[in-house]
Amino acid sequence: MEYLFFLIYDIVFIVGLSIYLPFYIRRKKINLSALKQKMALIGRSDLGQQNTIWIHVVSVGELNLIEKLAKRMHELFNYEIIITTTTLSANSLARKKYAKFAKIFFFPFDISFVINKIIKEFRPKIFIAAETELWPNLFYRLKRKNIPIVIVNARISDRAFARYKIIRPFMRKTLEKCSYIGTQNESYRDRFIYLGANPQTTIVSGNMKFESLDINENQLSYFRKKYLNLLKRENSCLIVAGSTHYPEEESLAIAYKELSALKKNVSLVIAPRHPERIPAIEKIIKSYGFNPIKLSTVSGTIQQNNNIFLLDTMGELLYLYSFSDISFVGGSLSNYGGHNILEPIFFLKPTLFGPNMENFQDIKEIILKNKAGMQIKDQEEFKEKLLQLIDNSSLRKELSLNCAKVFEEERKSLDENLKIILQCVN
C-alpha cells in the first residue's frame, strides 16, 4: 500500500514538474547547472569517499539561520558537510559563506529514482532540514536506510497549516518518518503533532534565529568604510529598507517623496529580496523623480541629494542595517508573510514592519512584547511612523534599548538543537 502511495506521488510530481519547469527556466529561477544537480547528475569526484552530514535549506534566510549549527557540525564530526539549497540566490551565497568547510549543491527533485541516486552519492549519516522542509520521497527512502531525519527550528505558518490539514493523511505518512522535530514554540509543536508527528520525538527546542546572526567584525568594518560616508550625509537620518517585494518599493518612494517635500534630511537604501527585480525598481524610482543608484556601481562620493540607493548584491544587507537610523523589513506590507526582523533588531535599530508577518509570528510577538519594534498597518501609517521616528530621537533611543532585551531573554536554542542531532548521530 505504501509503495502505491509513493508511486502516485511520483506521477503527480513529474506531471507538475513538466508543467512548471519551463516557467522557472523562462523566469531564470533555475539554470542548467542547477537542473543537472537537481536531477542528481553528481559524480563521486565531486565528493569525498566518506559519509556526510546533509543539511538542507530553502533560501537565504534559512541559509543564514544554520551558520553556527553548520560550523559546530564541522567541528564535532569527522564527516563531510553537504549543504543543499533550493534557490539560485541561496546557492550563490552558500558558496561564499560555507565553501571552506562544506560542499554546496542544489536540492534534488523529490522523485524516487533521483532521490535513490542522491542518497547513494551523498552517503548521509543524518539529514537535517531547517524550518519546514517536508519531502515525502526523500523521507521515505532515508527512513528505509535507517538514516535519521531531523527538522530544526521547525514551524508551520497559518497559511501552510490550513493547506496541510486538507492532506492530513499524506502529511502523517511523511512526518512519521522523522527521527526528531525541534519546533520554535509550543503552538508549532501542537501543529506538527496534529498532522501526524510523533509526540515523543517532537519537542520545543526554541528559535535558532536568535542565535543565527554571526557578525564578522572585519567585514563590518569594511562595509562601514565603504558605505557610511556615501549614505549618511551630515546629520542625515538613514533609512534601510531590506528584503522588499512589489509594491513595497513604490510605498517607499512615495514616503520618501513626502519626507523630501517636508525638507527632512533623510537618505534611503532599498534592498530588494530578489536582486533580479532591480531594473523594474529603477523604473519605479525614476517615476517619482529620484535617481536610482546601484551600490555596486558607486566609487567615491555622490553630490546630488535626490538619490535612492539600491543594494544589488547578496550578503551585505545585514551590515547595512548596522549603520541605519531606522530600518524597515519588507515582505510585510506586501503579502509575503514577512522576513527576518531580528537582523536590524540585533544592531539595536528602531524597526518598522507591516501587518503580514505570519512567517515570523512568534518573533513578531516577542519584539512587540518588548516594545523593540513598531508594526504598521498600511501605507499611511508607514509614513506617519517614519516621520515620528525621524523627528523623535528619544523614541529611537528607547526602541534601541528595548532591542537589547530581546536577545538577552531568548538565546538558548542552538544547544537544544545540537543535543537532538548528537543523539541521532550517536
QUIWO-V108362 format. One record per helix or strand of 3 or more residues. SS is the DSSP state (A for helix, B for strand). FROM is the first residue (numbers start at 0). LEN is the number of residues. If there is no record, write none. Layout:
<<SS:FROM:LEN> <SS:FROM:LEN>>
This chain:
<<A:1:25> <A:31:7> <A:43:3> <B:51:5> <A:59:6> <A:66:10> <B:79:6> <A:87:11> <B:101:5> <A:111:11> <B:123:7> <A:135:9> <B:147:7> <A:157:9> <A:167:8> <B:179:4> <A:185:10> <A:198:3> <B:201:3> <A:207:3> <A:216:15> <B:236:8> <A:247:14> <B:265:7> <A:274:13> <B:290:4> <A:294:3> <B:306:4> <A:316:5> <B:325:4> <A:341:5> <B:349:4> <A:357:12> <A:378:13> <A:392:18> <A:412:13>>
